[in-house]
């Protein structure tokens, strides 16, 4: 499959598939607390079988053209990823999301990888609207949305219960004409 270089630092964006289950589990175990601060992504992945199940669910979404997972590797080690949580070709709307283990934070991996995915979604697939949904408490992720040139559309107040707390969730987006103009 593909491996897209994200720069000179050994970072790559690659498909994240069921056969990566052991590597995915090890990655989540390294970053479980950090990753789970704001979202429940991977919280139910506790062994190789459950890792494979999550990866298979996204492989099935990809086959149905409804979403996909993409890993971020740094020097050959899985350190995070990006996903199309929602991908609706008929409506031209999708949602991009991310997760990262703490050792990889602050290197711009998510921003660089998200640019590749958004370019593909807009240019190859004709997406009109790309969303980024983030907890108001997750400043690093909000800064990614800002670096991507997204606009904050609004806040869903206390809409996401996580770890016994109701989180405000912000909706950020970029429209295809805005994305193309910013690249221009």
N, C-alpha and C positions, 0 to 999 in steps of 0.2 A: 504494500500500500504506500501511501504518500508519507513523506516526512518533509515538512516545510521549515526551512531555517528561519529563525526569528531574529537573527543577528550574529555577531561575531563571538558571542559568549557561550556558544554550545547549546543554545536553546532551540527546541524544535516543537512544532505542533504536529501531532500524529493522530490517527484514529485510535480511540480507546474501545477495545472490543472484548468479548467474553474470554478469549484466550489470555487476556492480561489479568485475570482474576487474582492470582497470587500477588502480582506486583501492585495491583490496585489496593488490595487489602493491606499490604505492608505500608503503602503510601498513606492510606487513611489512618492506620494505627500511629504513624509518626505525627500526623497532624490533627488527630481527632478532636482534641479540645479546642484548638485554634479554629479549625474549619467549622465546628459546631457552635461557635459563639453566637452567631446570628441566624443560622438556618439549620435545618435538620438533614441536609444532604449527607448521605452515607451513614447516618446514625444507626440504621438497621443492618449495616454490613459488619458482621462480627466474625465471619469465617469465610473460607474460600467459596463455599456453596452460595452464601448470601451475596458475596461480591460478584460471582458469576451471574446470579439472578438479576442484580441491578444492571450489570453490563448487558445482559441479554435483553432486558426490557428496553433498553435504549437501542440495541441492535434491531429489535422488532420495530421500534418507532422509526428508525432510519429506513428500514425496508418499506414501511408504510408512508414514508415521506412526511413524518410528523414530529421529528426531533432527532437529535444525535449527540454523542459524546465525543470530545476531542481532548486528548491528553497533552499536557505540557511536560516535556522532558528537558532536563538540564544536565548536560554531560552524560547522557544515557540513562538518567534516573528519573522516573515519574515523580513530579513534584506538585502537580496540580492539573487543572483542566478547565475547559470551557464547554458549554453545552448550548444547544438549541433546545430549551425546555419545551417550547412550543414552536412549531413551524407549520404555518397554514398557507400553502402555496395559492390556494383559491382566493383567499382574501388579501394576500400580499403582506401578512403580518407575521412576525416572529418575535420570540423573546430569547435573548442571549443571557447566560449566567456564567458564574465562575466559582471556583474554589481553589485554595492554595495552601500548602503546608507552610509553617512559619519560616523554615530555612530558606524558602524561595521568595519570600515577600520583599517588596521594595526594589525589585529588579526590572520592573516594567513588563514582566512576562504576560500578564493578563491583558494589558493594553495592546501589546504587540500582537498577541494571538487573536484578540477580539477584532482588531482591524482586518486581519486576514479573513475571519469568518464573515464580518459585515460586508467586506468587498465582494466575497463570493455570493452572499445572500442577495445583495442589491444587483450586482452585475450579471451573475450567471443565472440566478433564480427569479429575478424580477421582484424581489421584496420591496414594498413601499414603506413600511414602518417597521423599525427594529426597536424593541423595548428592552429595558434593563430595570429589573425590579429589585430593590435593595432596602434593607432595614435602615431607618434613619440613624441608627446608632453605628452603622458600619461605614465610617468615614473613608477608609481606603477604597472601598468599592464605589462610593459616591464620587471620589476623586477620579476613578477610572471613567465613570460615565461622563464627567466633565471633560477629561482629556480626550474622550472620543467625540466631543462636540455635541453631546446630547443635551436636550432641554428637559428640565424637571416639569413634568405635566401636572403632578399633584401628589398628595399624600393620602393613603388609606389609613386613617387613624385607628390604631390598636386592632388591626385586622389579622395579625399573624401570631397565634399563640405558640410560644416556643420556650421550653424550660420553665414553665410556670409564669411567664411574663407575656403580656400582649404587646407586640411590637408594632410601631408605625412602619408602614411600608411605602417607600417612595417609588413612583413610576417615572422613569426617564425614557426619552425616546429620541430617535433621529429619523427623519424622513429621507427617502432616497434622493430627492433633489438637494437637500441640505448636505447629505453625505458626499454627493458628487461635487458640489460647489466647494466644500472644504478641502477635498483632495485636489481640486483643479489647480 
